[in-house]
Amino acid sequence: MKLGSPTPGSPTSTSPWPVRNWACTAGGEQLVNTQMNASHPETNLPVGYPPQYPPTAFQGPPGYNGYPGPQVGYPPPPAGHSGPGPAGFPVPNQPMYNQPVYNQPGGAAGIPWMPAPPPPLNCPPGLEYLSQIDQILIHQQIELLEVLTGFETNNKYEIKNSFGQRVYFAAEDTDCCTRNCCGPSRPFTLRIIDNMGREVITLERPLRCNSCCCPCCLQEIEIQAPPGVPVGYVIQTWHPCLPKFTIQNEKREDVLKISGPCVVCSCCGDVDFEIKSLDEQCVVGKISKHWTGILREAFTDADNFGIQFPLDLDVKMKAVMIGACFLIDFMFFESTGSQEQKSGVW
């Protein structure tokens, strides 16, 4: 050791460790802290030494002046940039699978929306969700005002896949006078939105006769996707006993048929409307009105439906099937005031 250099533990040592004096006792060595700093009684350090831990208001090491800002070579973010996106939405240009979206327009909190798959070729915007599913569940929401007063309100529906993820939300857009005067026969516009709040499907039902006694003015509904662009039609076909419909494409060419039971009654069981080929020899799917229990069936007109169709069916025709389901709901399962549900085409 060089002469004149401070020794470890001496008062003039520049070592960062605290200065301690060692005293020998009969039981061994005992550490004795000396010259406690009165300004830092909690640190047990000698005079002249800073606290062992930084104080609460510590702002960084000596010379720290805060975040240096953007580094050279990286352009600043554009004006108005608000980060990767609003809370709850997937980040653009990132994989969206297995990323359920919560708390979107029109839905209850905590129920996930179905993540959007990549759109197929020539798919209308918003219909890409239908390309990945072969079953749809439609649940009508219970309106408390309608239950208590019998005053008909605009119908609202949740459209889900078989996993319970919300695919769309549908809401009727009809004025009060039309709803309560025309009842289930009323013309309506039904708007269907996706998880981004975009209106992707519009259903237009004109005013038609609600009895098969007038075969020249039967029920129909037009399906538009996107709004203003027709993709198909559902036309009621005259039959003396059975509810029958024809599914048409945007060129009004017949594509499929729908046939229901003679007695449309949902007493303690489901009611199935079969989707068939044009020759009605092959069943390719069905639209089912599900039994929801005696209390809900008796005191509300909120119905649950299920739609099954081939997975490889054109997404436009799948959207038309949704329109057919709503037309069937209004024709046979909707009740308004004193107008009860119909039990058949009569």
C-alpha positions as CSV (number, residue, x, y, z in Angstrom):
1,M,0.0,0.0,0.0
2,K,1.3,3.4,-0.9
3,L,2.2,5.7,2.0
4,G,-0.2,8.5,2.6
5,S,-3.1,6.8,0.9
6,P,-6.2,6.5,3.0
7,T,-7.0,3.1,4.4
8,P,-10.4,1.5,4.1
9,G,-12.5,2.5,7.0
10,S,-10.5,5.6,7.8
11,P,-12.4,8.9,8.0
12,T,-10.7,10.2,4.9
13,S,-11.4,7.1,2.8
14,T,-13.2,7.9,-0.5
15,S,-14.8,4.4,-0.5
16,P,-18.6,4.6,-1.1
17,W,-19.2,2.2,1.8
18,P,-20.2,3.7,5.1
19,V,-17.4,4.3,7.6
20,R,-17.6,1.8,10.5
21,N,-15.4,1.2,13.6
22,W,-14.8,-2.3,14.8
23,A,-14.6,-3.1,18.5
24,C,-13.5,-6.5,19.9
25,T,-15.5,-7.9,22.7
26,A,-15.4,-11.2,24.6
27,G,-18.1,-12.6,22.4
28,G,-16.4,-11.5,19.1
29,E,-16.5,-8.5,16.8
30,Q,-19.2,-6.0,17.2
31,L,-20.1,-3.3,14.7
32,V,-20.3,0.1,16.2
33,N,-21.8,3.0,14.3
34,T,-20.3,6.3,15.2
35,Q,-20.9,9.9,14.5
36,M,-24.5,9.5,13.3
37,N,-25.8,12.2,10.9
38,A,-28.6,14.0,12.6
39,S,-30.1,15.1,9.3
40,H,-30.6,11.5,8.2
41,P,-31.4,9.6,11.4
42,E,-33.1,6.8,9.4
43,T,-30.1,5.9,7.3
44,N,-27.5,5.3,10.2
45,L,-24.8,6.9,8.1
46,P,-21.7,8.9,9.3
47,V,-21.5,12.6,9.0
48,G,-20.9,14.0,5.6
49,Y,-22.4,11.0,3.6
50,P,-25.5,11.3,1.6
51,P,-28.5,9.0,2.4
52,Q,-28.1,5.4,1.2
53,Y,-31.4,5.6,-0.7
54,P,-32.6,8.5,-2.8
55,P,-35.3,10.6,-1.3
56,T,-38.9,10.5,-2.5
57,A,-38.5,13.5,-4.8
58,F,-35.5,12.0,-6.5
59,Q,-35.6,13.1,-10.2
60,G,-32.7,11.1,-11.6
61,P,-28.9,10.9,-11.5
62,P,-26.8,14.1,-11.4
63,G,-27.1,15.9,-14.7
64,Y,-30.4,14.3,-15.6
65,N,-32.6,16.8,-17.4
66,G,-35.6,14.7,-18.4
67,Y,-36.5,12.7,-21.5
68,P,-34.2,13.9,-24.3
69,G,-37.0,13.8,-26.9
70,P,-37.1,12.2,-30.4
71,Q,-33.7,10.9,-31.5
72,V,-32.0,12.0,-34.6
73,G,-33.1,10.1,-37.7
74,Y,-36.7,9.4,-36.5
75,P,-39.4,11.8,-37.8
76,P,-41.8,13.2,-35.3
77,P,-45.4,11.9,-35.3
78,P,-47.8,13.7,-37.6
79,A,-50.1,16.4,-36.3
80,G,-53.2,15.0,-34.7
81,H,-51.7,11.6,-34.1
82,S,-53.5,10.0,-31.2
83,G,-51.7,6.7,-30.8
84,P,-52.5,3.3,-32.2
85,G,-56.2,3.7,-31.9
86,P,-59.1,4.1,-29.5
87,A,-59.3,1.8,-26.5
88,G,-61.0,-1.5,-27.2
89,F,-60.3,-1.5,-31.0
90,P,-57.6,-3.6,-32.6
91,V,-54.5,-1.8,-33.8
92,P,-54.6,-1.3,-37.6
93,N,-52.4,-3.6,-39.8
94,Q,-52.1,-6.1,-36.9
95,P,-53.6,-9.6,-36.7
96,M,-57.2,-9.4,-35.4
97,Y,-57.9,-13.0,-34.6
98,N,-58.6,-14.0,-31.1
99,Q,-58.9,-10.3,-30.2
100,P,-62.5,-9.8,-29.0
101,V,-63.7,-6.3,-28.9
102,Y,-65.7,-5.0,-25.9
103,N,-68.2,-2.2,-25.3
104,Q,-69.0,-1.3,-28.8
105,P,-72.0,0.7,-30.1
106,G,-75.3,-0.9,-29.4
107,G,-74.1,-3.7,-27.2
108,A,-74.0,-4.4,-23.5
109,A,-70.7,-4.1,-21.7
110,G,-68.6,-7.2,-21.4
111,I,-70.0,-9.1,-24.4
112,P,-67.2,-9.6,-27.0
113,W,-67.7,-8.8,-30.7
114,M,-66.5,-11.3,-33.3
115,P,-63.1,-10.3,-34.7
116,A,-63.2,-9.4,-38.3
117,P,-61.7,-12.0,-40.7
118,P,-59.9,-11.0,-43.9
119,P,-62.5,-10.0,-46.5
120,P,-63.0,-12.5,-49.4
121,L,-62.7,-11.4,-53.0
122,N,-65.6,-9.2,-54.2
123,C,-67.1,-9.1,-50.7
124,P,-69.3,-6.1,-49.8
125,P,-67.8,-4.2,-46.9
126,G,-69.0,-5.6,-43.5
127,L,-70.1,-9.0,-44.8
128,E,-66.7,-10.6,-44.3
129,Y,-67.9,-11.7,-40.9
130,L,-70.4,-14.1,-42.6
131,S,-67.7,-15.8,-44.6
132,Q,-66.5,-17.7,-41.5
133,I,-69.8,-18.9,-40.0
134,D,-72.5,-21.4,-40.9
135,Q,-74.9,-20.5,-38.0
136,I,-76.4,-17.3,-36.8
137,L,-78.3,-16.6,-33.6
138,I,-80.7,-13.6,-33.5
139,H,-81.9,-12.5,-30.1
140,Q,-84.5,-9.8,-29.8
141,Q,-84.1,-7.5,-26.8
142,I,-86.9,-7.1,-24.3
143,E,-88.3,-3.5,-24.2
144,L,-89.5,-2.7,-20.7
145,L,-91.7,0.1,-21.8
146,E,-93.4,-2.2,-24.3
147,V,-94.0,-4.9,-21.6
148,L,-95.5,-2.5,-19.1
149,T,-97.6,-0.4,-21.3
150,G,-98.2,-2.4,-24.5
151,F,-96.9,0.6,-26.5
152,E,-95.0,-0.7,-29.5
153,T,-91.4,0.4,-29.7
154,N,-88.7,-0.1,-32.3
155,N,-87.4,-3.6,-32.2
156,K,-83.7,-4.2,-31.5
157,Y,-81.8,-7.4,-32.0
158,E,-78.4,-8.9,-31.3
159,I,-76.9,-11.1,-34.0
160,K,-74.3,-13.5,-32.7
161,N,-72.3,-16.5,-33.9
162,S,-72.4,-20.0,-32.4
163,F,-69.7,-18.9,-29.8
164,G,-71.9,-16.1,-28.4
165,Q,-69.8,-13.4,-30.0
166,R,-71.8,-10.5,-31.3
167,V,-71.5,-10.2,-35.1
168,Y,-74.0,-7.4,-35.7
169,F,-76.6,-5.2,-34.0
170,A,-79.9,-4.5,-35.7
171,A,-82.4,-1.8,-34.9
172,E,-85.7,-1.0,-36.5
173,D,-86.2,2.6,-37.8
174,T,-90.0,3.2,-38.0
175,D,-92.1,6.1,-36.8
176,C,-94.5,5.8,-33.8
177,C,-97.7,6.1,-35.9
178,T,-96.7,3.3,-38.3
179,R,-95.7,0.9,-35.5
180,N,-98.9,1.2,-33.5
181,C,-101.4,1.6,-36.4
182,C,-100.1,-1.0,-38.8
183,G,-98.9,-3.5,-36.3
184,P,-97.0,-6.5,-37.5
185,S,-97.9,-5.7,-41.1
186,R,-96.1,-2.4,-40.9
187,P,-93.5,-1.4,-43.4
188,F,-90.1,-0.9,-41.8
189,T,-86.4,-0.1,-42.3
190,L,-84.1,-2.3,-40.3
191,R,-80.5,-1.1,-40.0
192,I,-77.7,-3.5,-39.2
193,I,-74.4,-2.2,-37.9
194,D,-71.1,-4.0,-37.2
195,N,-68.6,-3.6,-34.4
196,M,-67.2,-0.4,-35.8
197,G,-70.6,1.3,-35.8
198,R,-70.9,1.1,-39.6
199,E,-74.3,0.4,-41.2
200,V,-73.4,-2.6,-43.3
201,I,-76.9,-4.1,-44.1
202,T,-80.2,-2.3,-44.6
203,L,-83.5,-4.2,-44.8
204,E,-86.5,-2.5,-46.5
205,R,-90.0,-4.0,-46.1
206,P,-92.7,-2.2,-48.1
207,L,-96.4,-2.2,-47.1
208,R,-98.1,-5.3,-48.4
209,C,-101.3,-7.2,-47.7
210,N,-101.0,-9.7,-44.9
211,S,-103.4,-12.3,-46.1
212,C,-103.0,-15.0,-48.8
213,C,-106.4,-14.0,-50.2
214,C,-104.6,-11.4,-52.3
215,P,-101.9,-13.3,-54.2
216,C,-101.0,-10.3,-56.2
217,C,-99.8,-8.3,-53.2
218,L,-97.8,-10.6,-51.0
219,Q,-95.0,-9.9,-48.5
220,E,-91.5,-9.1,-49.6
221,I,-88.3,-7.6,-48.2
222,E,-85.2,-6.1,-49.9
223,I,-81.7,-6.6,-48.6
224,Q,-79.1,-4.0,-49.3
225,A,-75.3,-4.4,-48.6
226,P,-73.9,-1.8,-48.3
227,P,-77.0,0.5,-47.9
228,G,-78.4,1.5,-51.3
229,V,-77.0,-1.5,-53.1
230,P,-79.5,-4.4,-53.4
231,V,-78.0,-7.9,-53.0
232,G,-81.2,-10.0,-52.8
233,Y,-84.9,-10.2,-52.1
234,V,-87.2,-12.5,-50.2
235,I,-90.6,-12.9,-51.9
236,Q,-93.6,-14.6,-50.4
237,T,-94.9,-17.4,-52.7
238,W,-98.7,-17.9,-52.7
239,H,-99.9,-21.2,-51.1
240,P,-103.2,-22.0,-49.6
241,C,-101.8,-23.7,-46.5
242,L,-98.0,-23.4,-46.2
243,P,-95.9,-20.3,-45.7
244,K,-93.5,-20.3,-48.6
245,F,-90.8,-17.9,-49.8
246,T,-88.4,-17.5,-52.7
247,I,-84.9,-16.3,-52.2
248,Q,-83.7,-14.1,-55.1
249,N,-80.3,-12.5,-56.0
250,E,-79.7,-8.9,-56.9
251,K,-80.9,-9.7,-60.5
252,R,-84.2,-11.1,-59.1
253,E,-83.2,-14.6,-60.2
254,D,-84.5,-17.4,-58.0
255,V,-81.8,-19.1,-55.9
256,L,-83.4,-21.0,-53.0
257,K,-86.8,-21.7,-51.5
258,I,-88.1,-21.5,-47.9
259,S,-91.0,-23.7,-46.7
260,G,-92.6,-23.5,-43.2
261,P,-95.1,-25.7,-41.4
262,C,-98.9,-25.5,-41.9
263,V,-99.5,-24.4,-38.3
264,V,-96.9,-21.8,-37.1
265,C,-97.1,-22.3,-33.3
266,S,-94.2,-22.2,-30.9
267,C,-96.0,-23.8,-28.0
268,C,-93.2,-25.6,-26.0
269,G,-91.1,-26.3,-29.1
270,D,-89.1,-24.8,-31.9
271,V,-90.7,-23.9,-35.3
272,D,-88.5,-24.7,-38.3
273,F,-88.6,-23.1,-41.7
274,E,-86.6,-25.2,-44.1
275,I,-84.2,-23.7,-46.7
276,K,-84.4,-25.9,-49.8
277,S,-83.0,-26.0,-53.3
278,L,-85.1,-24.7,-56.2
279,D,-86.7,-28.1,-56.9
280,E,-87.4,-28.4,-53.1
281,Q,-85.8,-31.9,-53.1
282,C,-82.7,-31.0,-51.0
283,V,-82.7,-29.2,-47.6
284,V,-79.6,-27.0,-47.3
285,G,-80.4,-25.2,-44.0
286,K,-83.2,-23.9,-41.8
287,I,-84.5,-20.8,-40.0
288,S,-85.8,-21.8,-36.5
289,K,-87.9,-19.8,-34.1
290,H,-86.6,-21.0,-30.7
291,W,-88.9,-21.6,-27.7
292,T,-87.8,-19.2,-24.9
293,G,-90.0,-20.3,-22.0
294,I,-93.6,-19.8,-20.9
295,L,-93.1,-16.5,-19.2
296,R,-91.2,-14.8,-22.0
297,E,-93.5,-16.2,-24.7
298,A,-96.6,-15.1,-22.8
299,F,-95.7,-11.6,-21.7
300,T,-93.3,-10.4,-24.4
301,D,-92.9,-10.6,-28.2
302,A,-89.1,-10.8,-27.9
303,D,-88.1,-13.8,-29.9
304,N,-85.0,-15.8,-30.5
305,F,-84.1,-17.3,-33.9
306,G,-81.4,-19.5,-35.3
307,I,-80.2,-19.6,-38.9
308,Q,-78.2,-22.5,-40.4
309,F,-76.8,-22.5,-43.9
310,P,-73.8,-24.0,-45.8
311,L,-70.4,-22.5,-44.8
312,D,-69.5,-22.0,-48.5
313,L,-72.7,-20.1,-49.3
314,D,-72.2,-16.7,-50.9
315,V,-72.0,-14.0,-48.2
316,K,-74.7,-12.0,-50.1
317,M,-77.1,-15.0,-49.8
318,K,-76.3,-15.3,-46.1
319,A,-77.2,-11.7,-45.7
320,V,-80.5,-12.4,-47.5
321,M,-81.2,-15.2,-45.1
322,I,-80.9,-12.7,-42.3
323,G,-83.5,-10.6,-44.0
324,A,-85.8,-13.7,-44.5
325,C,-85.6,-14.3,-40.7
326,F,-86.7,-10.8,-39.9
327,L,-89.6,-11.0,-42.4
328,I,-90.7,-14.3,-40.8
329,D,-90.5,-12.8,-37.4
330,F,-92.8,-9.9,-38.3
331,M,-95.3,-12.0,-40.2
332,F,-95.8,-14.8,-37.7
333,F,-94.3,-14.0,-34.3
334,E,-94.8,-10.3,-33.8
335,S,-97.7,-9.0,-31.7
336,T,-98.8,-5.4,-31.3
337,G,-101.5,-4.4,-28.7
338,S,-104.7,-6.4,-29.5
339,Q,-103.2,-8.0,-32.7
340,E,-101.9,-11.4,-31.7
341,Q,-99.4,-13.6,-33.5
342,K,-100.6,-15.5,-36.6
343,S,-100.8,-19.3,-36.5
344,G,-100.5,-19.7,-40.3
345,V,-100.8,-17.9,-43.7
346,W,-104.4,-17.0,-42.9
